[in-house]
Amino acid sequence: MAIHIRRREFIVALGSAATWPLAALAQQAERMRRIGLLLAAYTQADREGQTRIAAFLDTLHRLRWTDGRNIQIDYRWAGGDTDRGYSFAKELVRSAPDVIVVNGYPALAELHRLTSTISIVFTQVSDPVGSGLVAGLARPGGNVTGMSVQMAEQEGKRLELLKKLLPNFSRLAVLSNPTNPYCAIAVGEARRGAAALNLQFEVVEASDAPSLEAAFLSLSRIRPDAVLVVADPFLAGERVRIADQMIKEKLPSIYSYHEHVRAGGLMTYTTNYYDVFRRQGLFIDKIFKGAKPGDLPVQQPTKFELMLNLKTAKALGLTIPPTLLAIADEVIE
């Protein structure tokens, strides 16, 4: 009888042991995952930022990742302040989340410098290979991957659109941030586009509030036919001030972000950022399921949009040609 009891206990114990891997997997699947979310160009009050985050969260929810249930999101809103973005990057790395999601090159570069072990997913970065952030688009290597938004490559297209709007367009000024390495890439692309259209070319730089005021004075003195504002978190954070100055000086302007035009800028031709943020959720899902960032190819956008602000055009005394209106994806009236 004693032998029989021990044999039964052994069978029960063996059966229980067989369930250990399944129990461990279930426990692992349900553990709380932590995401650090660094929004370099937005404040918490920005409607554009909130809408894009909603697209990101919607994708996660569809993939069964819900904030407060099996993921915890730690938000950081830098609002275009580069120094604040650097500070937030340090905070997030110290907190050691499972993955950090970041938009904007300066904050991404700081994260890349600070950690080689935490998974990083980026967006709104134009040339991650040239910037040394990934080894290649198909196989990034390391701990970084994400969405390359091809903003710099579109500078020539933006100038062509300005030419359609302004038949006598001959002199261009580019507003750039000299502290952002990406901006040097964008300025180079704009210079090539300007040369193809035989445009005179001037660069005006700003990296903080005082230098932006000095840049406005330079634009007033230069009197270009139009201004190209390149993609940069600081310049995006100052979008209302920039748009107001462009209208005051009667300067047509084109941008890389939708929010510039919603703030009163004239026009933009750029990536569909809602689609970009939505697709970021796919990276997170794959990483949480065991994929390494270095094995996930950097993706590129497939949708580009032209947005026009007719109210601003009227304030500038411009009439938008029907050919431009016909191809616009969104018109603000």
N, C-alpha and C positions, 0 to 999 in steps of 0.2 A: 504493500500500500504506500509506504514511504517513497519507494522508487517511482511509483505511478504519479504521485503528487509532484515530485521534483521534475518529472518529465513534462507534466502539464504546465508547470510554472515556466519551464524552459521554452516551451512552444509559445506561451503567451509573451514571454520576454522577447523572443525572437521576432514575433509579429510586431511588437511595439518598436523594436529596433528598426524594422523595415520601414516604419513610417517616419523615422527621424529625418531623412533627407527631404521628404515632402513637407514636413512641419517646418524645417529650416528654410526651405524655399518660400513657403507661405509667409513666414515671419519676415524674411528679407524683402519680399514683394510689398509688404504692408508697412515697412519702416518709413518713417518720415524722411523725405529727401529735401535738401536745402538748396535754394537757388538765390544767389546774390544778383540783383538786377541794377545795373548802373546806367542811368539815363543821362548821358553827358550833355545833351543839347536842350533838355526840357526841365521845366519846373513842374511841381505836382499840379499846378493850376492850368498848365497848358492843355488845351483841348486836343491838339494834334497828338501830343504824347499819350494822353489817356486813351485816345481812339486806337492808337497803334498797340498799346499794351493790351487793350481789350481783344484785338485780333490774336495776339500771342497767347493770351489766357484761354481764348476760345479753342484754339488748336490743342492746347494741353488738356482742356476739359474733354474734348472729343476723344482724346487718347487715354482718358480715365486718370488724368492727373489733376487734382483739385486742391487749390490753396486752402490750407487748414485741415485737410483730410489726410492726404499722403504726400503733399509737398508744403513747404514753408518758404515764402518769398520775402526776402529782405530788400526793400526798395531804397535806392539812393538817387536823388534828383539833383544834378549839378547845375542845371539851368544855364549852360554855356560858359560857366566859370571854370577855366582850365585847372587852376590851383585846387579848387574844390573837388574837381574830378580826380586829381591825383590823390588827394586826401581820402576820398571815398574808396579809391582803389586799394589803398593801404589798409583801410578798415575791413574791407571785404576779404582780403587775403588773410588778415589776422583771424577772422572769424571762421575761415576754412570751410566754406560751403561745398556741396558736391559739384556744383557748376556755377560759373559766373557768366551772365549775359551782359554784353556791353555794346553801346552804340557810340561811334565816333573814334577817330584814330588816336588822339592824344591819350585818352584814358585806356584804350586797348594797349598802346605801347607801354604804358606804365605797368599794367597788369602782366604783360608779357615779360617785363623786366623783373617783376617781383616774384613770380611763381612759375615753375616748370612742372608742377604736379596737379594743380587744380584745373579741371576742364574749363575752357573758355570758349564761348560761342559769341561771335561778333556780327554786327551789321553796320551799314553806313561807312564801310571802309572800301576805298576804290582799288588800291593796288597792294594787297597783302603780300604778294611775292616780292615785288620791288621794294617794299618797306621792310623786308626781312622778317615778317611775322610768321610766314609759313614757307616750307620748302618748295611747294608746288600746289597748284589748284587741285589736281587729281588725287594727290597724296600729300596732305599738308605736313604730316609728321608732327612730333611734339604734342602739345596739349591744347592747340588752338585750331579752330575751324569756324565756319559760318558763311555769311552772305557777303560776297563782293558786289557792290552796287554800281560799279562802272560809272561813277560820276565824272571823273576826269576825262574819260574817253568821249563824253558827250559835249565837252566844251565847244568843239568845232560845230556841232549841230546847233547849239544854242546861238552861236554867232550867225549861222545861216538863217535862223529864225528872226534874229534882229534885223538882218539884211532884208528879209521879206517885209518886215514892218516899216523899216526906214530905208527907202530907196537910195537916199544920199548919204548913207552911213559910211563914214570914212575914218573916224577916230574913236578908239575904244580905250576905256580905262577899266582895269581889273582891281577889285577890292579883295585883298588877301590878308591872311594872318601869318606873319613871318615866323612865329613860334611853332606852327603846325607843319611838320614835314610833308604831310599830304598836300598842303596848299602849294608847295613848290612843284609837285607833280602836276597839279591842276593848272597852274600858271604856265608851265611848259606846254601843256596841251593847248591852252588858249592862245599862246604865242604862235604855235603852228597853224591853228585855225585862222588867226588874224592874218598871217602871212599869205595863206591861200586865198583870202578875200581882199588882199592888198589894203589892210587896215593899219593905220598908225596905232601904236601900242604903248600904253602907259600902265605901270603898276603902282597902286596906292596901298599902303599897308597899315593895319591896325591890329593890336593884340589886347588892348584894354581901353577903358573909357577915355582917358586923355588922348591916346594916339588915334582913337576913332574920331574925336573932334578935330584933330590935326588933319586926318584924312579927308574929312568933309571940306576943310579949308583948301586942301590941295585940289579936290575935285572942282570946287568953285573957281579956282584959278585956271585949271587945265581946260575946263569946259568941253568935255568929250561929247560925242553924239550919243553915246550910251555907256552904261556901266554893267559889267559882269561881276556878280558877287559869288565867289567860289564857296564851296561847302566847308563849313568850319563851325564847331560848337559855339565859340564866342560870338561870331557874326550872326549865327542863328539866334542866339540869346538876345542880340541887339536888333532884332528884325523890325520892331516897331519904329525904333529911332532911325534906322537906315531908310525904311520906306518913307517916313515923314520927310527926311532930308532929300530924298530923290524927288519927291513931289515938289517940295519947296524950291529946289534948284531946277525944276523942269527937266529932269534927266530920266530918260527911259532906262529900265533896268531889267535884268534877267538873272535867275537864281537856280540853285540846285535843290531847294527844298520847297515843298508846297506851302509850309507855314509862312514863308516870306511873302507869298502872294496873298494869303489870307490876312496877313498883317498890313497889306496895302501896297506891296510890290507889284510891278506891272505883269510879269510873266515868268513862268518856269517850264522847263522841259526836263523831266526827271523820272526816276524809277517809281513804280507804284509801291510805296513804303508799307502800305497796309498788307500787301501780299508778302513783302519781305519779312515783316514781323510775324505774320502768320506762319511762314515756313520755318522760322526759328524754333517754333515748338516741336517740329519734327526732329531737329537735331537733339533737343533735350530728351525726347522720348527714346531715341536710339542710344544715347549715352547712359540713361538710367537703366536700359536693358542690357548694358554690358559693352557697347561699342566704345572704342577709343577715338577721341577727337582727331588724332593724327591719321586715322584710317577713313574718316568721313570726308569726301571731296568737298572743297569749297564750291558753293553754288553761285550762279550768276542770275540776275533778273531777266525775265522775258517780257516784262511789261514796262513801257515808258509812256508818260502822259504829258500833254501840253495843257497848261492852265493859264487862263487870261483873266485879268482884272479890268473889266470895262469901266468901272468907276474911276480907277486910277488913270486909265487911258484918257478919259474925259478931262480929268484934272490936269493932265499933261498937254491937252489940246491935240490928242492923237485920234485918228480914226483907224480902227483895226480893219485891215483888208479882208474881204469876204473869203479869200483863199485861206487865211489863217483861222478865221472863225470856223470854217468848214472842217478843219482837222483838229480843233480843240476838243479835248476830252472833258474839260470842265471850264465854265465861264462864270465869273463872279460879276453880278450886275448891281 
